[in-house]
């Protein structure tokens, strides 16, 4: 939220209707109201509670279809300063809260959409032209109560540019964030710390910031977490469960809430811990873009379609894709979509599957030692002993008072998923195909982010390269930029330094012809004197085309090659291309890859009674090598192995 938005929200929240009346607008009682059909809250609650099972997202609201535009409903007026104002009221009797789905939203510059309660005491931040998206939709967070005032303010000359169509009103019949029954008292609040006897929580403050609850389509709820990528550039990727139901078509309807947690520590197993908390829902992101999903490992990855607000102190969690069993684990979640809690498993996990244990698509917490999970926790992250995400919650029998298990879709399986960009994590979390096995998290409240992360040059032809440096808006003052480990002989300059919060600078690294060929890591630092951040840049310098790789395994003529073969070769500079074929002219290619950054490649299943041929070549910024000599392994020598179902 910008300063201007915060000020306007303050005015609406504090002055309410008095502020509006000062503009010579009609009293609110005279503004047209749309009365919606009454809903049977009790019957809807019973229906929902009976339908709840593990592996299903919980619902809290029912959809009411409407067709509202400023041309068909409400009233237009003009303020003293000549601004055009459109207002209308919407009432759904006995609703505990309302949220709205605009299937058309295009706000002109200087225009604002407000949603607030009739008395002006509850309001959602203004939506502006910054909320215009390519999908053209806007889905709002909840506003408590059965009646909401919709209000648009914009320059009168821009009225024709407004596009606003409300199609869905969602009537809350159970209470968003009010579990039925309330979440178990054994849960541990994330606000708890050493002063409360829970010092175990304090070392995990960063990953706590990654987790958030959300609703989709205005009716269903789940949990999830922000997740980092190898570029370390604060792209707002958000990992959750496939069974929560996010798809390409409904991803714009996702609304994620941040820092929804109790304000004080409710001791586990106390009566207070089993009662509703006092968390607030005023920090949120609305709208997303579907990136990938895979049902067997139950993951969905979306990208939030607005930048993260530094004032929310966002943290993008790290991850670990290695197929190793974690020695302990941490879960951070919203049980019953109530205030955020944290759970601990102090013993090694197990590998299992949701449908069949032999599927090996999930990791299993056998019995939580502190806390648990519940309905509404679906999609919440599971962290290993190094605070890196290894999965997201599918479901299980765990609850307060039992020793049952929880199952989490395994990130190691989701990495390759279904083998395409829309069914695996690899393309999004490692877009440059670096081969990273794990990644640490990053705070995006105080960040200096370069773009790109990696630059490659061919000398002597290229004398300099540039990086765009973005400074996040969370810093308290101007940020001074500097570099460590600049290669000897090179020079560097910033177009702007220091840089104001939320602004950018261009870093130019020059005199590159003086450098020897190689890869150089340069550390970029930024500080406002209180907060600081650092990130690494990589400069790859080449003076000649890549050399031809030397093949190592499978060796030429090797026998007993596994059905899932791993190909390796000697390292060269740049990236690699591999081809595997059933003929030495490579007209029948059965497996291939390009852009590989490490000297290894695992093939798909190979067939017995077939001779396979393979070769590799390398390329860098200066040019491509010749293909390597061809290696082959003969027929009848494929060593078949039993693979998991």
Protein Blocks (a to p, Z undefined) as FASTA:
>chain_A
ZZklmmmmmmmmmnmmmmmmmnopacfklpccdddddddfklmmmmmmmmpcghiacdfb
dcddddddfklgcjddddfkopacdddddddehiabdcdddfbdcddehiacddddfkop
accddddfklpcfkopacddddedjbdcddddddfklmmmpccddfbdcddfkoghiacd
dddfkbccfkbcfknopamlmmmmmmmmmpccddehhlaccdddddddfkonopacdddd
fklopafklmmmpccdehiacfbdcdehiaklmpccfbdfkbcceddddfbdcfklopac
dddfbdcdfklopacddddfbfcddfbdcddddehhiacdddddfbdcddddfklmklop
accdfbdfegcddehjgoiacddfkopafbdcfbdjbdehiacdcddddfklmmnmnopa
klcfklmmmmnonopabdcdddfkbccddddfbdcdddfkbmbdcddddddfkbgbdcdd
ddehiaehiacddfbdcddehiacddddehklmpccddddddddddehlaccdddddddd
dfbdcdddddfbdcehiahiafbdcddddddehiddddddfbfklpacfbdcehiabfcd
ddddddehiacddddddddfkbccdddddddddehiaccddddZZ
